[in-house]
Amino acid sequence: MPIQLRILAIILAAFFFVYTIRLVRKDRAEIRHMLKWFVLALILLVGSLIPDFGTSIAHLLGIGTLTSLALYFLVGALLLICLKYQISLISAEKEIKNLVQEVSLLKKKLSDKDK
């Protein structure tokens, strides 16, 4: 990896790491939601500091370059994150539907009592 690219990777990984910590500290995000991004930031930081380690892992897995390994890993991680959020969205939609039905029934009971 060229030294310029390595320096850029270290700077970007460090920035992402600090940014994830600041989001949690400023109460703009919850730790349970930011944990996966925090782990990703750590992996990026370690990978940018020690690129030879990642290259040897890529070769062990039969992948030609560290860049390809990172791409495969990130695509897989993003697919899992999308699936998790889709499941959360479906759960929230069901909960909202149930709450709307309960409120409607309570409103009907109140209007029946007033009559």
C-alpha positions as CSV (number, residue, x, y, z in Angstrom):
1,M,0.0,0.0,0.0
2,P,1.5,3.4,-1.0
3,I,2.4,5.6,2.0
4,Q,0.0,8.4,0.8
5,L,-2.9,6.0,0.7
6,R,-1.9,4.5,4.1
7,I,-1.7,8.0,5.7
8,L,-5.1,8.9,4.2
9,A,-6.6,5.6,5.5
10,I,-5.3,6.2,9.0
11,I,-6.7,9.8,9.0
12,L,-10.1,8.7,7.8
13,A,-10.3,5.7,10.1
14,A,-9.2,7.9,13.1
15,F,-11.8,10.5,12.2
16,F,-14.6,7.9,11.9
17,F,-13.5,6.4,15.2
18,V,-13.6,9.8,17.0
19,Y,-16.9,10.7,15.3
20,T,-18.6,7.6,16.5
21,I,-17.4,8.2,20.1
22,R,-18.6,11.9,19.9
23,L,-22.1,10.9,18.7
24,V,-22.5,8.7,21.8
25,R,-21.0,11.2,24.2
26,K,-23.2,14.0,22.9
27,D,-26.2,11.8,23.4
28,R,-27.1,12.0,19.7
29,A,-26.9,8.2,19.4
30,E,-27.4,5.2,21.7
31,I,-24.6,2.8,22.4
32,R,-26.6,-0.2,21.4
33,H,-27.1,1.3,18.0
34,M,-23.6,2.6,17.6
35,L,-21.8,-0.6,18.7
36,K,-21.5,-2.0,15.2
37,W,-20.2,1.3,13.9
38,F,-17.7,1.5,16.8
39,V,-16.4,-2.0,16.0
40,L,-16.2,-1.1,12.3
41,A,-14.2,2.0,13.2
42,L,-11.8,-0.1,15.2
43,I,-11.4,-2.6,12.4
44,L,-10.7,0.3,9.9
45,L,-8.2,1.8,12.3
46,V,-6.3,-1.4,12.9
47,G,-6.5,-2.3,9.2
48,S,-5.0,1.0,8.2
49,L,-2.3,0.8,10.8
50,I,-1.3,-2.8,10.0
51,P,-2.3,-3.4,6.3
52,D,0.0,-6.4,6.0
53,F,-2.1,-8.3,8.5
54,G,-5.2,-7.8,6.4
55,T,-3.4,-8.8,3.2
56,S,-2.3,-12.1,4.7
57,I,-5.8,-12.8,5.9
58,A,-7.1,-12.0,2.4
59,H,-4.6,-14.5,0.9
60,L,-5.5,-17.1,3.5
61,L,-9.2,-16.8,2.4
62,G,-8.2,-17.0,-1.3
63,I,-8.9,-13.4,-2.0
64,G,-6.4,-11.5,-4.1
65,T,-6.1,-8.2,-2.4
66,L,-7.0,-6.5,0.9
67,T,-9.2,-4.1,-1.0
68,S,-11.3,-7.0,-2.3
69,L,-11.5,-8.5,1.2
70,A,-12.7,-5.1,2.6
71,L,-15.3,-4.8,-0.2
72,Y,-16.7,-8.2,0.4
73,F,-16.7,-7.7,4.2
74,L,-18.4,-4.3,4.0
75,V,-21.0,-5.4,1.5
76,G,-21.8,-8.4,3.7
77,A,-22.0,-6.2,6.8
78,L,-24.2,-3.6,5.1
79,L,-26.6,-6.4,4.0
80,L,-26.8,-7.7,7.5
81,I,-27.4,-4.2,8.9
82,C,-30.2,-3.6,6.3
83,L,-31.8,-6.9,7.2
84,K,-31.7,-6.0,10.9
85,Y,-33.3,-2.6,10.3
86,Q,-35.9,-4.1,8.0
87,I,-36.9,-6.5,10.8
88,S,-37.0,-3.6,13.3
89,L,-39.2,-1.6,10.9
90,I,-41.6,-4.5,10.5
91,S,-41.8,-4.8,14.3
92,A,-42.4,-1.1,14.7
93,E,-45.1,-1.1,12.1
94,K,-46.9,-4.0,13.9
95,E,-46.7,-2.1,17.2
96,I,-48.0,1.1,15.6
97,K,-50.9,-0.8,14.1
98,N,-51.8,-2.3,17.4
99,L,-51.6,1.0,19.2
100,V,-53.8,2.7,16.6
101,Q,-56.4,-0.1,17.1
102,E,-56.3,0.3,20.8
103,V,-56.7,4.1,20.6
104,S,-59.6,3.6,18.3
105,L,-61.3,1.2,20.6
106,L,-60.8,3.5,23.6
107,K,-62.2,6.5,21.7
108,K,-65.2,4.4,20.7
109,K,-65.7,3.4,24.4
110,L,-65.5,7.1,25.5
111,S,-67.9,8.2,22.9
112,D,-70.4,5.4,23.8
113,K,-70.1,6.5,27.5
114,D,-70.9,10.1,26.6
115,K,-74.1,9.1,24.8
